[in-house]
Amino acid sequence: MYPGVMRTYSTTSKTLHHATPSRYLESDLESLQMILSNCVTIHVAIVCAGYNASRDVVTLVKSVLFHRRNPLHFHFITDSIAQQILSSLFQSWMVPAVRVDFYDADELKSEVSWIPNKHYSGIYGLMKLVLTKTLPSNLHRVIVLDTDITFATDIAELWAVFHKFKGKKQVLGLVENQSDWYLGNLWKNHRPWPALGRGFNTGVILLLLDRLRKLKWEQMWRLTAERELMSMLSTSLADQDIFNAVIKQNPFLVHQLQCFWNVQLSDHTRSEKCYKDVSDLKVIHWNSPKKLRVKNKHVEFFRNLYLTFLEYDGNLLRRELFGCPSELQKTLSELDEDDPCYEFRRERFTVHRTHLYFLHYEYELSADNTDVTLVAQLSMDRLQMLEAICKHWEGPISLALYLSDAEAQQFLRYAQGSEVLMSRGNVGYHIVYKEGQFYPVNLLRNVAMRQVKTPYMFLSDIDFLPMYGLYDYLRKSVVQLDMTNTKKALVVPAFETLRYRLSYPKSKAELLSQLDMGTLFTFRYHVWTKGHAPTNFAKWRTATTPYRVQWEADFEPYVMVKRDSPEYDRRFVGFGWNKVAHIMELDAQEYEFVVLPNAYMIHMPHAPSFDITKFRSNKQYRVCLKTLKEEFQQNMSRRFGFAALKYMTVENNS
């Protein structure tokens, strides 16, 4: 048995929709009612590898959670990428009454790597064969699903079908294959693996693990595969070919499921003969490489059902199943709801569902240990900045995007339609799903920072364009300023333009010229001089070597620091004091602020954010920000003692 690498426990959901069991005999209904009333835990196993499959799994899981009334235990067989993504997702999703275990697919590869396989799923398409060995020995039954499945009913109905298995030899629940593949008449010289009639599809399987182990399943499928491979040379449909070859020899193993438990949508299937009305359907399987573009007279209905779950707000699935309050609810209940700043305080405890690496990511650490990642956060209204930033910064980027489920799909379409973004494998896109009243700016920054793989990070904002060549300049500065052995924050001077069309300066001399002409200004010069005044722009104009500056009240420069630098304080949300507090923290931890003489970044104009509008128009917003600021300063004095006295005594007007 291969142990679960990591476990997530949750406790407790009223359902949004109760699936009505249809086509059930009285005995079936009794089985289902018993499962529901006893709150039986339903076990689901899924093989998932890579970035794309991780996205697919989320849609499948949403469709299961939407209809379910039982506790669920997911068993994920994953590579390291999918495990990182899914473990983070489930931990932050905090769905009640859901437990998750992970099993390392790398440990299983040797079990199946000897089988030549032509299917696009690769080696992972063979791993269902070793579930008896992989899953815990005390687990007796499990529903096994492909990632391209959508549920249209309560999964408890499918679990109830285990009660229909006859005798001790029926161990596999499968739906007949709905194409002519195994009949061997699709094209001339088409030679499929042996199968019983039309064969069976393995996108949905009911496995009686304890009985399979007694039947020596491991030995059974291996001997069959070895024998067939002598003439077939490789599998075409991965595990499905081997399951069918075993069943051909041992027909008694199968309990045939009704076809609506796996309606297979590909161009050549007979799925339309499986149901009279689309409302009869229970499980839809997008088992063609063409996925949503298959031919079927009801394809629009199927596609809409799939898209409903794709864009469904996953936060709505955090419904309580048993009425047991979660730890989060207990914490929130201790807050004073009459506090005028309650919504601000609540934000600090909100757990935002997070999907790391929403798109494919590739990065190899450079050998010289000077690499630096640009870190930023954004929402949908700043999406247009991505291509420009990618053109200005060739190094790795870590971005946290604050989006709804529907917006995440819009972003996916936008990114996949952009040659600039698709040509860059070294940009990590991390979706933080919307919840609450405020833009959680510092939480987003922390999410992006935690995914930095390089030794250094440049903490920027999405509406700034770094100068061309800043990436290489910062890497050289790592060596020149001995960043490895010192605590430094390298300041990149910030400028702004009020022009939507700017001829971006290609050198410091060109920038100074634009500054003198009034095309550019030092950042926030007109509205918030204090934020960047300590950078000492007058000195920067003529500086040729890096120079040190002292912290002053309200200083909020953009800096490059080591990856292990302090995170941002989560209490600051929306607009105001979010960067100021972070720079204060760096100063308290004795970071030196060093201004780079040949570095610059330029803020591009845009419409004001929702949060800055709230800050300007809402007096209570400003009062609460002042309260949070004072609490932060008191917290600093407790942590840093006498050294933090200066933060208490300076007058900070935000």
Salt bridges, closest charged atoms under 4 A:
ASP28 OD2 - LYS164 NZ 3.54
ASP101 OD1 - ARG7 NE 3.04
ASP101 OD2 - HIS73 NE2 3.11
ASP101 OD2 - ARG99 NH2 3.53
ASP106 OD1 - LYS109 NZ 3.21
GLU111 OE2 - LYS133 NZ 3.01
GLU111 OE1 - ARG222 NH2 2.85
ASP146 OD1 - LYS128 NZ 2.42
ASP146 OD2 - HIS285 NE2 3.43
ASP148 OD1 - HIS285 NE2 3.13
ASP148 OD2 - LYS291 NZ 2.61
ASP154 OD2 - ARG69 NE 3.27
GLU157 OE1 - LYS282 NZ 2.95
ASP180 OD1 - ARG198 NH2 2.18
ASP210 OD2 - HIS140 ND1 3.70
GLU218 OE2 - ARG222 NE 3.44
GLU228 OE2 - ARG227 NE 3.66
ASP239 OD2 - LYS128 NZ 3.99
ASP267 OD2 - LYS290 NZ 2.41
ASP280 OD2 - ARG23 NH2 3.05
GLU300 OE2 - ARG303 NH1 2.25
ASP313 OD1 - ARG353 NH2 3.50
GLU327 OE2 - LYS330 NZ 3.29
ASP339 OD2 - ARG345 NE 2.59
GLU347 OE2 - HIS352 NE2 3.16
GLU362 OE2 - HIS360 NE2 2.88
ASP368 OD1 - ARG475 NH2 3.12
ASP371 OD1 - ARG475 NH1 3.79
ASP381 OD2 - ARG382 NH1 3.14
ASP405 OD2 - LYS62 NZ 2.69
ASP405 OD1 - ARG353 NH2 2.79
GLU407 OE1 - LYS434 NZ 3.15
GLU435 OE1 - ARG318 NH1 2.66
ASP461 OD1 - ARG445 NH2 3.05
ASP461 OD2 - LYS579 NZ 3.63
ASP463 OD2 - HIS603 NE2 3.30
ASP463 OD2 - HIS606 NE2 2.75
GLU496 OE1 - ARG524 NH1 3.53
ASP516 OD1 - ARG541 NH2 2.82
ASP554 OD2 - LYS530 NZ 3.08
GLU556 OE1 - LYS579 NZ 3.88
GLU567 OE2 - ARG450 NE 2.76
ASP569 OD1 - ARG571 NE 2.88
GLU585 OE2 - ARG639 NH2 2.70
ASP587 OD2 - LYS646 NZ 2.78
GLU592 OE1 - ARG548 NE 3.85
GLU630 OE2 - LYS626 NZ 2.91
GLU631 OE2 - ARG345 NH2 2.87
